[in-house]
Amino acid sequence: MEARQSLSAAKKTEPSRTEPTPHEMIDMRRVPNKAVRIERDYSRGDGITRFCTDFPAELSGRIDPSQLCHTVEKINDLLANAEKVSLNVFDNIMECLTLYIWPMLFSTHYLRSIKHLSQFIDSQNEQLYHSQGISIANPVRSAFLFIEIRLYD
């Protein structure tokens, strides 16, 4: 009985080990003052993932509207490519033929496209937005409902 208690006490005293994800480094000294959302555009239907290209008024004077429009349009293009039915049919057929082992052996077109989207957002943040005190969050984190733009002082 004492051995069980000492093991459980040892487990409680161990520090939890959480490592940051490799795609996003968080600076704990910098907390965003405000977050602006670019909402999803449902004008073409519910099944198409697109974001509005309207420039939010909260970003006036902080960033050039053409830069943000280019970034949002590129995100929309990458998502349209990821959701192309013709490119995903092969993956679906191979999944059925291999009893769904295919995604464990090979990356699907959709996953490769989402990885490319993450790389694009990271590069845009590093090249354009971080120097202006702005950070764009990956829309995967919000289930593609919106793009969050974080504003820092």
N, C-alpha and C positions, 0 to 999 in steps of 0.2 A: 504494500500500500504506500509506503514511504517513497519507494522508487518511482511510482506513478506520479506522486505529488512533486517530486523533485524534477522529473522530466517536464511536467506541465509548467512548473515554475521557470525552468530553463527556457522553454519556448516563449514564455511571456517576456522574458528579459532580452531576448534577441532583438536587435534593431531590424525594422523592416527595410528591405533592400529594394528600392524602386529606382530604376534607371530611367533617365529621360529618353524619349524616343529619338532615334537618330535623325529624323527629318526636321525637328524643331527644338532649338535650344531656348530655354526660358531664362531671361534675366530677371531675377526676383526683385531687383531694385526698381525696375521700370514696370509700372502698372498702367494699363491704358486708362486715359481719362474719360474717353467716350468711345462708343462703338456705333458705327453706321451700318445699316443693312441694305444690301441690294437684293430686292425680292426676286423670286422666281417669276418668270413670264409665262402665264398660262394661255396667252392669246392664240397659240397654235395647237392647243390641246393639252390634255393632262399627261399624256404619255411622252411628251417631248421635254427634255430637260434643257431649259434656256433661262438666262437671267436678263433682267431689264437693262437696257443700255442708257437709261436716263441718268444724268449727272445729279447726284444728291447735293442739295443746297448746303449741307453741313461741311462739305469739302471745298467750298469756294475759297480761293486764296491759298489753299494748302497744296493743291496739285492741279496740273494742267488737265482739263477735261478730255483732251484727245488721248492722253496717256491712259487714263482710266478706261475710256471707251475701247481703246485697243486691247487692253488686258481682258476686259469682260468679253469682247468679241472673240478673242483667242480662246478663252475658257469655253465659250459657247461652241466654237468650232471643234475643240478637243472632245467635248461631251457628245456632239453630234456624230463624230467619228467613232466614239466608243459604243454608241447605241445603234450603229448601222446593222440592220438585220442581215444583210448579205455577208458581212464579215463574221458574224457570230454563228451562222448556220453550221459552218464546218466544226466549230467547237462543240456545238450541241449534238451533232451527229456522232462525233468521236466520243463524247461522254456516254451516249447511249450504247454504242458498240463496245466500249470498254468497261461497262458497268460502273460508270462514274469514277473511274480511276484516272482518266485523262487529265483533269485539273491538278492532280497530285504530281503528275509527271511533267506536264508542260503548262506554261502560263497561258491563260486564255487571252483573246484579243481585248476583251473588256478590261481585265486586270492590267494588261500592258498599257492601255490607254489611260487608265486612272493613275498609274505610276508616272506616266508622261505628264499628266495634268499636275500632279504634285511637284514634279521637278520644275515645271514651268512657273508655278506660283512661287516656289522657293527662289528661283532665279530672278523673277520680277521684284520680289521683296528685297533681295540683296542689291540688285542693280539700280532700282528706281525708288522704292517706297521707304526703305529703312532710313535713308539719308534725309528724308523729308518728315520723319516722325510718324510714319504710317506703316501699318502691317496688314496684309490681306490674309485672312484665315482660309484654310482649305475647305471648300464647300462639302467635302465628304464628311466632315465633323458635324455638320448640321443636316445630314441626309439630303443634301441638295435642295433644301428649302430656301436658302439665302446664302449670299456671300457676305461675310462679316468683315468690315474694314475697321481696324482698331486705330484710334488716334492717341498719340503720346504727346506730351509737352516737350 
